[in-house]
Amino acid sequence: MARFIDELQRTHHCGGLRVTDVGCEVVLFGWVASRRDHGRCVFIDLRDREGITQVVFDEGIDAPSLALAETMRSEWVIGIRGRVRDRGTMRNPKMSTGDVEVEVLETTVFNKSKAPPFAIEDDTNTNEERRLTYRYLDLRRPVMQKTFRLRHRLYQAVRRYFDDNDFTEVETPLIVKYTPGGARNFLVPSRLHAGSFYALAESPQLYKQLLMVAGFERYFQIVKCFRDEDLRLDRQPEFTQIDVEMSFINQDMLFKMMEGLVFRMFKAALDIDLHDLYPSGRFPQLDFYEAMEKYGSDKPDLRFDLEHTELTKLAVAHGGGGIPFFAEIADKFTRGEYRIDYPEEIIKALVVPASANFSRAFLDSLEDFVRQAGGKGLARAKVGDDGAWTQSPLTKLVTDEFRIAVNAATKAQPGDLILFQSGAEARVHVVMANLRVHLAKKMGLIPESGSGGKWNLSWVVAPPLYERNDDGTWAAAHHAFTRPYDEDVQYILSDPARVRCYRYDLVLNGFEIGGGSIRLHDSEVQAKVFERLGISEQDAQRLFGFLLEALANGAPPHGGMALGLDRVTMLLSEGASIRDVVAFPKTQKGTDQMTKCPDPVDPRQLEELNIRVQLPK
């Protein structure tokens, strides 16, 4: 082994050899991806992070190397010195190095390996739990190596872009003061201050605002954040975000800066010039309320149409149109129990074109899909040649006037199917949003996962500042320091449902990849926002005193946002789960399969922290 590395240093990576290298003597290091014994010669596919090269151990070239090759097995780590030769008629067009092979003149074994628990190849059918248990082997797979090289390019593109635009990278604390709002925090006990706790930062939000007060003007950071939330395919308890804050800007100025970053990231990661899709260099903007009305989601996938139609006002005008469960909702508006501009219950429709040609069995299965999404059921009606509704219990109930009005509002044509959902506003939006995406996949408008070669980016803007709790009180929809629209400030105390704010999300193919806001730095308006939230001046000082004090000491107008680097990487690499782009992720239950954490700790450690564990009964 001493001769290799000390004397014979690597000349090429395993994915780098081409016909132009024929006749050259090379030194390669890597892992045995596969081995084929043909008696007097052994073929080995040698793999490293850049790819695979076929190497040949031939008795007529070097017998000792052949003898050693006959003992080699999968995932052994070896080095070879050899000569590149043309594979002639045996070329393999499926490999980037398939035109050549290396005849081995000398070899060594750096390290042996146990039989791997699964094949180290892209198309493995091993379940995720097993792959995560042996994550260091899973990461050897070429597809994983490719993903993390892409992630690396994104990191470098981000840093170069912000440096080019005069930003300063500043690290902020990870263990911080707990402040209410947003996601649930992980708590960290303090040994030196018994009974007191830090929180793991869910974002650098307050610190980056303080950096604006400090005069940095343009800040960024690629930062690890922590949230103790229920997990799903695009969420982890610890995640990485690209954090940005700027002074002396408005919303459009920030959008231009972030759009430039996204253009740079696509070019670095995929060599895609987004100017081909967005010649102006700008992404379209979609009003929050329009997004909810048309798509039932504030992060709609705009790669396809299938828009919803809001029928609440129409149903009220027609007294429910003869349909009992529509009439119940209409009556509440008529009696003044609900406001038409802030409904608690709504009615929506979605038209499935006749061209979808869904079977009756599939349409029946939509009932179960809707119930799993939280709905109580799914009403439907097929439009006949004369506009009449068929194949539906609604046929005998609906008035002709309402039916004609619904057909016109939804633009339903003969042969089309109209799907209806009614009830609590939030539930209807969720059910219909999920149904829209489900149908799009079944219709082949988008793939089950991945981009399908389509990249649709948009801003969702002007959402409400407040959201109503179940008990009728109001909470900040984002955070209490988001700037409301100037013309809506007058409604903060009298009609909070009408207050829009400068908060925004950037959406890619139905995934929110970033969000932020223009911050509130006016103390008088801030006091009104707190008052509407039921936060007294005393509570505000206790919870946010340090920030309020800072904002009172010459805070510039400022705003910012964060992009989820993990989520962006998942989408650009066509990953099916965010776990595919995190080197050592947690499972959907928040555990680490490889290290077996979280796990109990020594009682003496708990004693030092003045903590007693009480397990659930």
C-alpha positions as CSV (number, residue, x, y, z in Angstrom):
1,M,0.0,0.0,0.0
2,A,2.9,2.4,0.7
3,R,3.7,2.5,-3.0
4,F,0.2,3.7,-3.8
5,I,-0.6,7.2,-2.6
6,D,3.0,7.8,-1.4
7,E,4.6,7.1,-4.8
8,L,1.7,6.5,-7.2
9,Q,-0.8,9.3,-6.8
10,R,-4.2,9.4,-8.5
11,T,-4.0,10.8,-12.0
12,H,-7.7,10.7,-12.9
13,H,-11.1,10.2,-11.4
14,C,-13.0,7.1,-12.5
15,G,-15.5,9.1,-14.5
16,G,-13.0,11.1,-16.4
17,L,-11.3,8.8,-19.0
18,R,-12.2,9.2,-22.7
19,V,-10.9,7.9,-26.0
20,T,-8.3,10.7,-26.1
21,D,-6.7,9.0,-23.1
22,V,-6.0,5.8,-24.9
23,G,-2.4,4.7,-24.4
24,C,-1.9,6.8,-21.3
25,E,-0.8,5.3,-18.0
26,V,-3.2,6.2,-15.2
27,V,-3.6,5.6,-11.5
28,L,-7.2,5.3,-10.2
29,F,-8.6,4.8,-6.7
30,G,-12.1,3.8,-5.7
31,W,-14.6,1.2,-4.6
32,V,-15.4,-2.1,-6.3
33,A,-18.8,-1.5,-7.8
34,S,-19.1,-4.9,-9.5
35,R,-16.8,-7.8,-10.3
36,R,-17.0,-10.4,-13.1
37,D,-14.6,-13.4,-13.1
38,H,-13.9,-14.8,-16.6
39,G,-11.2,-17.3,-15.6
40,R,-7.9,-15.9,-16.8
41,C,-9.2,-12.3,-16.5
42,V,-11.3,-10.4,-14.1
43,F,-13.4,-7.3,-15.0
44,I,-14.1,-4.8,-12.2
45,D,-16.2,-1.6,-12.4
46,L,-14.3,0.8,-10.3
47,R,-16.3,3.6,-8.8
48,D,-15.5,7.0,-7.2
49,R,-17.5,10.2,-6.8
50,E,-17.1,11.1,-10.4
51,G,-18.3,7.9,-12.0
52,I,-17.2,4.3,-13.1
53,T,-14.4,2.9,-15.2
54,Q,-14.0,-0.7,-16.2
55,V,-10.6,-2.1,-15.3
56,V,-9.3,-5.4,-16.5
57,F,-7.0,-7.8,-14.6
58,D,-5.4,-10.1,-17.2
59,E,-3.1,-13.0,-16.4
60,G,-1.0,-12.2,-19.5
61,I,-0.4,-8.6,-18.3
62,D,0.2,-9.0,-14.6
63,A,-0.5,-12.3,-12.9
64,P,-0.1,-11.1,-9.3
65,S,-2.7,-8.4,-9.9
66,L,-5.1,-11.0,-11.3
67,A,-4.6,-13.2,-8.2
68,L,-5.4,-10.3,-6.0
69,A,-8.4,-9.4,-8.1
70,E,-9.8,-12.9,-7.7
71,T,-10.2,-12.2,-3.9
72,M,-11.8,-8.8,-4.3
73,R,-15.4,-8.3,-3.5
74,S,-18.0,-5.5,-3.6
75,E,-17.1,-2.3,-1.9
76,W,-13.5,-3.1,-1.3
77,V,-11.4,0.0,-1.6
78,I,-8.6,-0.5,-4.1
79,G,-6.0,1.3,-6.2
80,I,-4.7,0.4,-9.6
81,R,-2.0,1.5,-12.0
82,G,-2.8,0.7,-15.6
83,R,-2.9,1.6,-19.3
84,V,-6.0,3.0,-21.1
85,R,-7.1,1.0,-24.1
86,D,-10.0,1.3,-26.6
87,R,-12.9,-1.2,-26.0
88,G,-13.4,-1.4,-29.7
89,T,-16.6,-3.3,-30.6
90,M,-17.3,-3.8,-26.8
91,R,-18.0,-0.1,-26.1
92,N,-20.8,0.6,-23.7
93,P,-22.8,3.7,-24.7
94,K,-24.6,3.8,-21.3
95,M,-21.4,4.7,-19.5
96,S,-19.6,8.1,-19.9
97,T,-16.4,6.1,-19.9
98,G,-17.8,3.3,-22.0
99,D,-15.4,3.8,-24.9
100,V,-12.4,2.8,-22.9
101,E,-11.1,0.4,-20.2
102,V,-7.9,0.2,-18.2
103,E,-5.6,-2.9,-18.3
104,V,-4.1,-3.2,-14.8
105,L,-0.3,-3.3,-14.4
106,E,-0.3,-3.1,-10.6
107,T,-2.9,-3.1,-7.9
108,T,-3.4,-2.8,-4.1
109,V,-6.2,-3.3,-1.6
110,F,-6.5,-0.3,0.7
111,N,-9.3,-1.8,2.7
112,K,-11.7,-4.8,2.6
113,S,-15.4,-4.5,3.2
114,K,-18.1,-6.7,4.6
115,A,-20.9,-7.7,2.2
116,P,-23.0,-4.5,1.9
117,P,-26.6,-4.7,3.3
118,F,-27.9,-3.5,0.0
119,A,-26.6,-2.9,-3.5
120,I,-24.8,0.5,-3.9
121,E,-26.6,1.5,-7.1
122,D,-29.1,4.1,-8.1
123,D,-32.1,1.8,-8.8
124,T,-32.0,0.1,-5.4
125,N,-35.4,-1.2,-4.1
126,T,-34.1,-1.2,-0.5
127,N,-36.6,0.5,1.9
128,E,-35.7,3.9,3.2
129,E,-35.4,2.8,6.8
130,R,-32.6,0.4,5.9
131,R,-30.8,3.0,3.7
132,L,-30.9,5.5,6.5
133,T,-29.5,3.0,9.0
134,Y,-26.5,2.6,6.7
135,R,-26.6,6.2,5.4
136,Y,-22.8,6.3,4.8
137,L,-23.3,3.5,2.2
138,D,-26.5,5.1,0.8
139,L,-24.5,8.3,0.2
140,R,-22.1,6.3,-2.0
141,R,-24.8,5.7,-4.6
142,P,-24.0,7.8,-7.8
143,V,-27.4,9.6,-7.6
144,M,-26.7,10.7,-4.1
145,Q,-23.2,11.9,-5.0
146,K,-24.8,13.9,-7.9
147,T,-27.3,15.4,-5.6
148,F,-24.8,16.7,-3.0
149,R,-22.5,18.0,-5.7
150,L,-25.6,20.0,-6.9
151,R,-26.2,21.2,-3.4
152,H,-22.5,22.3,-3.2
153,R,-22.9,24.3,-6.4
154,L,-26.0,26.1,-4.9
155,Y,-24.0,27.0,-1.8
156,Q,-21.2,28.5,-3.9
157,A,-23.6,30.3,-6.2
158,V,-25.4,31.9,-3.3
159,R,-22.2,33.2,-1.6
160,R,-20.8,34.6,-4.9
161,Y,-24.1,36.3,-5.7
162,F,-24.5,38.1,-2.4
163,D,-20.8,39.0,-2.4
164,D,-21.2,40.5,-5.9
165,N,-24.1,42.5,-4.5
166,D,-22.3,44.0,-1.5
167,F,-23.9,41.8,1.2
168,T,-22.1,40.9,4.4
169,E,-22.3,37.4,5.8
170,V,-22.9,37.4,9.5
171,E,-23.4,34.5,11.8
172,T,-26.2,34.8,14.4
173,P,-26.7,32.7,17.6
174,L,-28.3,29.2,17.5
175,I,-29.2,29.1,21.2
176,V,-31.5,32.0,21.8
177,K,-34.3,33.5,24.0
178,Y,-37.6,31.8,23.5
179,T,-40.2,34.2,21.9
180,P,-43.8,33.1,21.2
181,G,-45.2,32.9,17.7
182,G,-44.3,30.8,14.6
183,A,-43.3,27.2,15.0
184,R,-42.7,25.2,18.2
185,N,-39.2,25.6,19.5
186,F,-36.7,23.0,20.8
187,L,-35.8,23.9,24.3
188,V,-32.2,23.7,25.7
189,P,-31.8,23.6,29.5
190,S,-29.2,25.8,31.1
191,R,-26.9,24.1,33.6
192,L,-25.6,27.4,35.0
193,H,-29.1,28.9,35.4
194,A,-31.2,26.2,37.0
195,G,-34.8,26.1,35.8
196,S,-34.1,28.4,32.8
197,F,-34.0,27.4,29.2
198,Y,-32.6,28.6,25.9
199,A,-34.4,27.8,22.6
200,L,-32.9,26.6,19.4
201,A,-33.4,29.3,16.9
202,E,-36.2,28.6,14.4
203,S,-34.8,31.4,12.3
204,P,-32.4,34.4,12.8
205,Q,-35.5,36.7,12.4
206,L,-34.9,39.1,15.4
207,Y,-31.1,39.1,15.0
208,K,-31.2,40.0,11.4
209,Q,-33.5,43.0,12.2
210,L,-31.0,44.0,14.8
211,L,-28.3,43.9,12.2
212,M,-30.3,46.4,10.2
213,V,-30.5,48.7,13.2
214,A,-26.8,48.2,13.5
215,G,-26.3,49.7,10.0
216,F,-25.1,46.6,8.1
217,E,-27.8,47.4,5.4
218,R,-27.3,44.1,3.5
219,Y,-27.0,40.9,5.4
220,F,-27.1,37.2,4.4
221,Q,-26.4,33.9,6.0
222,I,-26.7,30.2,5.1
223,V,-27.9,29.1,8.5
224,K,-29.2,26.0,10.3
225,C,-32.6,26.4,11.9
226,F,-34.7,24.2,14.2
227,R,-38.4,23.6,14.5
228,D,-40.1,21.0,16.7
229,E,-42.9,20.2,14.2
230,D,-44.6,17.2,12.8
231,L,-42.6,16.0,9.8
232,R,-43.5,15.3,6.2
233,L,-41.7,14.8,2.8
234,D,-40.5,18.5,2.6
235,R,-39.8,19.2,6.3
236,Q,-37.0,18.3,8.8
237,P,-36.6,19.2,12.4
238,E,-33.3,20.9,11.5
239,F,-33.0,22.6,8.1
240,T,-30.9,25.1,6.2
241,Q,-32.1,28.4,4.9
242,I,-30.6,31.2,2.9
243,D,-31.4,34.2,5.2
244,V,-31.5,37.7,3.8
245,E,-32.3,41.2,5.2
246,M,-31.9,44.6,3.5
247,S,-32.4,48.2,4.6
248,F,-33.9,51.2,2.7
249,I,-35.9,49.0,0.3
250,N,-39.5,48.3,-0.6
251,Q,-41.0,45.0,-1.6
252,D,-40.3,45.3,-5.3
253,M,-36.6,46.0,-4.7
254,L,-36.3,42.9,-2.5
255,F,-38.1,40.9,-5.2
256,K,-35.6,42.0,-7.8
257,M,-32.7,41.0,-5.6
258,M,-34.1,37.5,-4.8
259,E,-35.1,36.9,-8.4
260,G,-31.5,37.5,-9.5
261,L,-30.4,35.0,-6.9
262,V,-32.9,32.3,-8.1
263,F,-31.7,32.9,-11.7
264,R,-28.1,32.4,-10.6
265,M,-29.0,29.2,-8.7
266,F,-30.8,27.6,-11.6
267,K,-27.8,28.4,-13.9
268,A,-25.3,27.0,-11.4
269,A,-27.2,23.8,-10.5
270,L,-28.8,22.8,-13.8
271,D,-27.3,25.2,-16.4
272,I,-30.8,26.5,-17.1
273,D,-31.2,30.1,-18.1
274,L,-34.6,31.2,-16.6
275,H,-34.6,34.2,-19.0
276,D,-36.0,31.7,-21.5
277,L,-39.1,31.4,-19.3
278,Y,-39.1,34.9,-17.8
279,P,-37.5,37.2,-20.4
280,S,-38.1,40.3,-18.2
281,G,-36.1,38.7,-15.4
282,R,-39.1,39.0,-13.1
283,F,-41.5,36.4,-11.7
284,P,-45.3,37.0,-11.9
285,Q,-47.2,38.0,-8.7
286,L,-50.4,36.4,-7.5
287,D,-52.6,38.0,-4.9
288,F,-53.1,35.8,-1.9
289,Y,-56.9,36.0,-2.0
290,E,-56.9,35.2,-5.7
291,A,-54.7,32.2,-5.1
292,M,-57.1,30.9,-2.4
293,E,-60.1,31.5,-4.6
294,K,-58.7,29.8,-7.7
295,Y,-56.5,27.1,-6.2
296,G,-57.4,26.8,-2.6
297,S,-53.7,27.2,-1.7
298,D,-51.3,30.0,-1.0
299,K,-48.6,27.9,-2.8
300,P,-50.4,26.8,-5.9
301,D,-48.8,24.6,-8.6
302,L,-49.3,26.7,-11.7
303,R,-47.9,24.2,-14.2
304,F,-51.5,23.4,-15.1
305,D,-54.9,25.0,-15.0
306,L,-57.9,23.2,-13.3
307,E,-58.9,26.3,-11.5
308,H,-61.6,26.3,-8.8
309,T,-64.7,28.4,-9.1
310,E,-66.0,30.2,-6.1
311,L,-69.8,29.8,-5.9
312,T,-70.7,31.2,-2.5
313,K,-72.1,34.5,-3.7
314,L,-73.9,32.8,-6.5
315,A,-75.5,30.3,-4.1
316,V,-76.5,33.2,-1.8
317,A,-78.1,35.1,-4.7
318,H,-80.1,31.9,-5.6
319,G,-81.0,31.0,-2.0
320,G,-79.0,27.8,-2.3
321,G,-80.4,27.0,-5.7
322,G,-82.6,24.1,-4.4
323,I,-79.6,22.2,-3.0
324,P,-80.2,21.8,0.8
325,F,-76.5,21.9,2.0
326,F,-76.0,25.0,-0.2
327,A,-79.2,26.6,1.2
328,E,-78.0,26.1,4.8
329,I,-74.9,28.2,4.0
330,A,-76.8,30.8,2.0
331,D,-79.3,31.3,4.8
332,K,-76.5,32.2,7.3
333,F,-75.4,35.0,4.9
334,T,-78.9,36.2,4.4
335,R,-79.5,36.3,8.2
336,G,-76.2,38.2,8.7
337,E,-74.4,35.5,10.6
338,Y,-71.6,35.5,8.0
339,R,-70.0,38.3,6.1
340,I,-69.6,37.8,2.3
341,D,-66.2,39.5,2.4
342,Y,-65.0,37.2,5.3
343,P,-67.0,34.0,5.0
344,E,-66.8,31.2,7.5
345,E,-68.3,28.7,5.1
346,I,-67.9,28.6,1.3
347,I,-69.0,26.7,-1.8
348,K,-66.5,25.8,-4.5
349,A,-66.6,23.9,-7.8
350,L,-63.9,22.3,-10.0
351,V,-64.5,21.2,-13.6
352,V,-63.0,18.0,-14.9
353,P,-63.0,18.1,-18.7
354,A,-64.6,15.4,-20.7
355,S,-61.2,14.6,-22.3
356,A,-60.1,13.2,-18.9
357,N,-62.3,10.2,-19.6
358,F,-62.2,8.9,-16.0
359,S,-63.9,5.7,-15.2
360,R,-66.9,5.5,-12.9
361,A,-64.8,3.5,-10.5
362,F,-62.2,6.2,-10.3
363,L,-64.8,8.9,-9.8
364,D,-66.3,6.9,-7.0
365,S,-62.8,6.6,-5.4
366,L,-62.6,10.4,-5.2
367,E,-65.1,10.2,-2.3
368,D,-62.5,8.3,-0.2
369,F,-59.8,10.7,-1.3
370,V,-61.8,13.7,-0.2
371,R,-62.6,12.1,3.2
372,Q,-58.9,11.4,3.7
373,A,-58.2,15.1,3.0
374,G,-60.7,16.1,5.7
375,G,-63.9,16.5,3.6
376,K,-67.2,15.1,4.5
377,G,-68.0,13.9,0.9
378,L,-68.0,15.0,-2.7
379,A,-71.0,16.1,-4.7
380,R,-70.7,15.8,-8.5
381,A,-72.8,16.3,-11.6
382,K,-72.1,15.5,-15.3
383,V,-73.2,18.1,-17.8
384,G,-75.4,16.7,-20.6
385,D,-75.7,17.9,-24.2
386,D,-78.5,20.3,-23.3
387,G,-76.7,21.6,-20.1
388,A,-78.8,19.5,-17.8
389,W,-77.0,17.7,-14.9
390,T,-76.9,13.9,-15.1
391,Q,-75.6,11.0,-13.1
392,S,-76.1,12.9,-9.8
393,P,-78.6,13.2,-6.9
394,L,-78.4,17.0,-7.5
395,T,-80.3,16.6,-10.7
396,K,-83.7,16.4,-9.0
397,L,-82.8,19.1,-6.5
398,V,-81.2,22.0,-8.4
399,T,-83.3,24.8,-9.8
400,D,-82.9,25.4,-13.5
401,E,-81.8,29.0,-12.9
402,F,-79.0,28.0,-10.5
403,R,-77.9,25.1,-12.7
404,I,-77.6,27.5,-15.7
405,A,-75.7,30.0,-13.6
406,V,-73.3,27.4,-12.3
407,N,-72.6,26.1,-15.8
408,A,-71.9,29.6,-17.0
409,A,-69.7,30.5,-14.0
410,T,-67.6,27.3,-14.2
411,K,-67.6,27.4,-18.1
412,A,-68.6,23.7,-18.0
413,Q,-69.3,22.1,-21.4
414,P,-71.3,19.1,-22.4
415,G,-69.5,15.9,-21.2
416,D,-67.6,17.8,-18.4
417,L,-67.9,16.8,-14.8
418,I,-68.5,19.4,-12.0
419,L,-67.2,18.5,-8.6
420,F,-68.6,20.5,-5.6
421,Q,-67.3,21.0,-2.1
422,S,-69.0,23.1,0.7
423,G,-68.5,23.8,4.3
424,A,-65.9,25.5,6.6
425,E,-63.7,27.8,4.5
426,A,-60.3,26.4,5.5
427,R,-61.4,22.8,5.0
428,V,-63.0,23.4,1.6
429,H,-59.8,25.1,0.4
430,V,-57.6,22.3,1.6
431,V,-59.8,19.5,0.2
432,M,-60.2,21.3,-3.2
433,A,-56.5,22.1,-3.4
434,N,-55.5,18.5,-2.8
435,L,-58.2,17.3,-5.2
436,R,-56.9,19.6,-7.9
437,V,-53.3,18.2,-7.7
438,H,-54.6,14.6,-7.4
439,L,-56.6,15.0,-10.6
440,A,-53.7,16.7,-12.4
441,K,-51.5,13.7,-11.8
442,K,-54.1,11.3,-12.9
443,M,-54.6,13.3,-16.1
444,G,-50.9,13.4,-16.8
445,L,-50.7,17.2,-16.5
446,I,-47.8,16.8,-14.0
447,P,-45.8,13.8,-12.9
448,E,-46.3,12.0,-9.6
449,S,-43.0,13.7,-8.4
450,G,-40.5,15.9,-10.0
451,S,-40.7,18.9,-12.3
452,G,-41.6,17.1,-15.5
453,G,-39.4,19.6,-17.2
454,K,-41.6,22.5,-16.2
455,W,-40.4,25.2,-13.8
456,N,-43.1,27.6,-12.7
457,L,-42.2,30.4,-10.2
458,S,-44.4,33.0,-8.8
459,W,-44.8,35.4,-5.9
460,V,-47.9,35.2,-3.7
461,V,-48.5,38.6,-2.2
462,A,-50.8,40.7,0.0
463,P,-52.0,38.1,2.5
464,P,-53.9,39.0,5.7
465,L,-51.9,40.3,8.7
466,Y,-54.2,38.5,11.1
467,E,-55.9,35.1,11.3
468,R,-58.8,34.3,13.6
469,N,-58.4,31.7,16.3
470,D,-61.2,29.2,17.1
471,D,-62.1,31.2,20.1
472,G,-62.7,34.4,18.1
473,T,-59.5,36.1,19.1
474,W,-56.8,37.2,16.5
475,A,-53.3,36.0,16.0
476,A,-50.5,37.2,13.7
477,A,-50.6,35.2,10.5
478,H,-46.9,35.5,10.1
479,H,-45.3,37.5,12.9
480,A,-46.1,40.7,14.9
481,F,-43.5,42.8,13.1
482,T,-44.9,42.6,9.6
483,R,-45.8,45.9,8.0
484,P,-49.5,46.3,7.2
485,Y,-50.6,48.1,4.0
486,D,-50.8,51.8,4.8
487,E,-54.4,52.1,3.7
488,D,-55.4,49.2,5.9
489,V,-53.9,50.5,9.2
490,Q,-57.2,52.1,10.0
491,Y,-58.8,48.7,10.3
492,I,-56.4,47.1,12.7
493,L,-58.6,47.6,15.8
494,S,-62.0,47.8,14.1
495,D,-61.9,45.2,11.3
496,P,-58.7,43.1,11.4
497,A,-60.0,40.7,8.7
498,R,-59.5,43.5,6.2
499,V,-55.8,44.2,7.0
500,R,-53.4,43.1,4.3
501,C,-49.6,43.2,4.8
502,Y,-46.3,43.2,3.0
503,R,-45.7,39.5,3.4
504,Y,-44.8,37.3,0.5
505,D,-43.9,33.7,-0.5
506,L,-42.0,32.5,-3.5
507,V,-43.5,29.3,-4.9
508,L,-42.0,26.8,-7.3
509,N,-44.1,24.0,-8.8
510,G,-46.5,24.1,-5.8
511,F,-43.9,24.2,-3.1
512,E,-43.2,27.3,-1.0
513,I,-39.4,27.7,-1.3
514,G,-39.1,31.0,0.5
515,G,-41.0,33.7,2.3
516,G,-40.6,36.9,4.2
517,S,-41.9,40.4,4.8
518,I,-41.3,44.1,4.9
519,R,-40.8,44.8,8.6
520,L,-42.8,47.2,10.8
521,H,-40.6,49.9,12.3
522,D,-43.2,52.5,13.2
523,S,-43.8,52.3,17.0
524,E,-47.3,53.7,16.9
525,V,-48.5,51.2,14.4
526,Q,-46.6,48.5,16.2
527,A,-48.6,49.3,19.4
528,K,-51.9,48.9,17.5
529,V,-50.8,45.6,16.1
530,F,-49.9,44.4,19.7
531,E,-53.2,45.7,21.0
532,R,-55.2,43.8,18.4
533,L,-53.3,40.6,19.4
534,G,-54.1,41.2,23.1
535,I,-50.5,41.8,24.0
536,S,-50.2,44.5,26.7
537,E,-47.4,47.0,26.7
538,Q,-46.0,45.1,29.7
539,D,-46.1,41.7,27.9
540,A,-44.6,43.3,24.8
541,Q,-41.6,44.5,26.8
542,R,-41.2,41.2,28.5
543,L,-41.3,39.2,25.3
544,F,-39.8,41.6,22.8
545,G,-38.3,44.3,24.9
546,F,-34.8,44.1,23.4
547,L,-36.1,44.4,19.9
548,L,-38.6,47.2,20.7
549,E,-35.7,49.1,22.3
550,A,-33.5,48.6,19.2
551,L,-36.3,49.7,16.9
552,A,-36.6,52.9,19.0
553,N,-32.9,53.7,18.4
554,G,-32.9,54.7,14.7
555,A,-34.2,51.7,12.8
556,P,-34.1,52.1,9.0
557,P,-37.0,50.8,6.9
558,H,-36.1,47.2,6.2
559,G,-37.3,43.8,5.0
560,G,-36.1,40.4,4.1
561,M,-36.9,36.8,3.5
562,A,-35.5,33.3,3.6
563,L,-35.2,30.6,1.0
564,G,-35.3,27.0,2.1
565,L,-32.1,25.5,0.7
566,D,-33.1,21.9,1.4
567,R,-36.4,22.3,-0.4
568,V,-34.8,24.1,-3.4
569,T,-32.2,21.3,-3.6
570,M,-35.0,18.7,-3.5
571,L,-36.9,20.3,-6.3
572,L,-33.8,21.0,-8.6
573,S,-32.5,17.5,-8.1
574,E,-35.9,15.9,-8.8
575,G,-35.8,14.3,-5.3
576,A,-38.9,12.6,-3.9
577,S,-38.2,13.7,-0.3
578,I,-36.3,16.3,1.5
579,R,-34.5,13.5,3.2
580,D,-32.8,12.7,-0.1
581,V,-30.9,16.1,0.0
582,V,-29.9,16.1,3.7
583,A,-26.7,14.2,4.3
584,F,-27.8,12.7,7.6
585,P,-31.5,13.3,7.9
586,K,-34.1,12.4,10.5
587,T,-37.0,10.0,9.7
588,Q,-40.6,11.1,9.5
589,K,-40.8,10.3,13.2
590,G,-37.8,12.6,14.0
591,T,-35.3,9.8,14.7
592,D,-31.9,9.1,13.4
593,Q,-31.8,5.5,12.2
594,M,-28.0,5.4,12.0
595,T,-27.1,6.7,15.5
596,K,-30.3,5.7,17.2
597,C,-31.2,9.1,18.6
598,P,-33.0,10.6,20.4
599,D,-32.1,8.3,23.3
600,P,-32.2,8.4,27.1
601,V,-29.3,10.1,28.9
602,D,-27.4,9.2,32.1
603,P,-29.4,10.3,35.2
604,R,-26.4,12.2,36.4
605,Q,-26.6,14.5,33.4
606,L,-30.2,15.2,34.2
607,E,-29.2,15.9,37.8
608,E,-26.6,18.4,36.7
609,L,-29.4,20.2,34.7
610,N,-31.9,20.1,37.5
611,I,-34.3,18.1,35.3
612,R,-36.6,15.3,36.2
613,V,-38.1,13.1,33.5
614,Q,-41.8,12.2,33.7
615,L,-42.7,9.7,31.1
616,P,-46.3,9.7,29.7
617,K,-48.6,7.1,31.3
